[in-house]
């Protein structure tokens, strides 16, 4: 560059005869800078979203544990019997008996023919 720093400060390289090549390079640099800014913006948005989702998962997990413990307490035999006593239903003094139903096997057509 002729003239050194003074011509650089006056930006004569932007208006000289071969300046179109310089303008293309400057526009290229501007486009790359815009893409980098957009990329970092998207990255930060994803980080905020991930942080929000992680906190939501922690809240939902703690709520799940609370509900599960409440359910386990409600399913206990003593809790059920207390609720039934309020309605006038008392537990049976006779233990239940198991009833077995035996299903007869159907004979196949071949067995019926060979009889």
C-alpha positions in Angstrom: 0.0 0.0 0.0 1.4 3.4 -1.0 1.3 6.1 1.5 1.2 3.8 4.6 -1.0 4.4 7.5 -2.4 7.7 6.2 -4.0 6.0 3.1 -5.2 3.2 5.3 -7.0 5.7 7.5 -8.5 7.5 4.5 -9.7 4.1 3.2 -8.5 4.7 -0.3 -8.4 1.0 -0.8 -12.2 1.1 -0.9 -12.5 3.6 -3.8 -9.5 2.7 -6.0 -9.7 0.7 -9.2 -9.4 -2.8 -7.7 -11.6 -2.0 -4.8 -14.4 -4.4 -5.9 -12.3 -7.3 -4.6 -11.8 -5.6 -1.2 -15.6 -4.9 -1.0 -16.4 -8.6 -1.6 -14.0 -9.6 1.1 -15.5 -7.1 3.6 -19.0 -8.3 2.8 -17.8 -11.8 3.3 -16.4 -10.9 6.7 -19.7 -9.2 7.7 -21.8 -12.2 6.7 -19.5 -14.5 8.7 -19.8 -12.2 11.7 -23.6 -12.2 11.4 -23.6 -16.0 11.2 -21.4 -16.3 14.3 -23.6 -13.9 16.3 -26.8 -15.8 15.2 -25.1 -19.2 16.1 -24.1 -18.0 19.6 -27.6 -16.6 20.1 -29.2 -19.9 19.2 -26.7 -21.7 21.5 -27.6 -19.5 24.5 -31.3 -20.0 23.8 -30.9 -23.7 23.9 -28.9 -23.5 27.1 -31.7 -21.5 28.8 -34.3 -24.0 27.5 -32.2 -26.9 28.9 -31.9 -25.2 32.3 -35.6 -24.6 32.4 -36.4 -28.1 31.5 -34.0 -29.6 34.0 -35.6 -27.5 36.8 -39.1 -28.6 35.6 -38.0 -32.3 35.7 -36.7 -31.9 39.3 -40.1 -30.3 40.3 -42.1 -33.1 38.6 -39.9 -35.8 40.1 -40.4 -34.4 43.6 -44.1 -34.2 43.0 -44.1 -37.8 41.8 -42.4 -39.0 44.9 -44.9 -37.1 47.1 -47.9 -38.5 45.3 -46.4 -42.0 45.4 -45.9 -41.8 49.1 -49.5 -40.5 49.6 -50.8 -43.4 47.5 -48.8 -46.0 49.5 -50.3 -44.6 52.7 -53.8 -44.7 51.2 -53.3 -48.3 50.1 -52.3 -49.5 53.5 -54.8 -52.0 55.1 -55.0 -49.9 58.3 -56.0 -46.8 56.4 -58.6 -48.6 54.3 -60.1 -50.3 57.4 -60.3 -46.9 59.2 -62.1 -45.3 56.2 -64.5 -48.3 56.1 -65.2 -48.1 59.8 -66.4 -44.5 59.3 -69.0 -45.9 56.8 -70.0 -48.7 59.1 -68.2 -51.5 57.3 -66.0 -53.7 59.6 -63.3 -56.2 58.6 -64.3 -59.8 58.5 -63.4 -62.1 61.4 -63.4 -65.1 59.1 -60.4 -65.3 56.8 -61.2 -65.7 53.1 -61.1 -69.1 51.4 -59.7 -69.7 47.9 -62.1 -71.2 45.4 -60.7 -73.3 42.6 -62.6 -73.8 39.4 -61.5 -76.8 37.4 -62.2 -76.5 33.7 -62.9 -79.7 31.8 -60.7 -80.4 28.9 -62.4 -80.6 25.6 -61.4 -83.7 23.6 -60.2 -83.1 20.2 -62.0 -84.6 17.1 -59.4 -87.4 16.7 -59.9 -88.6 20.3 -63.7 -88.7 19.8 -63.3 -90.7 16.6 -61.0 -93.4 18.2 -63.5 -94.2 20.9 
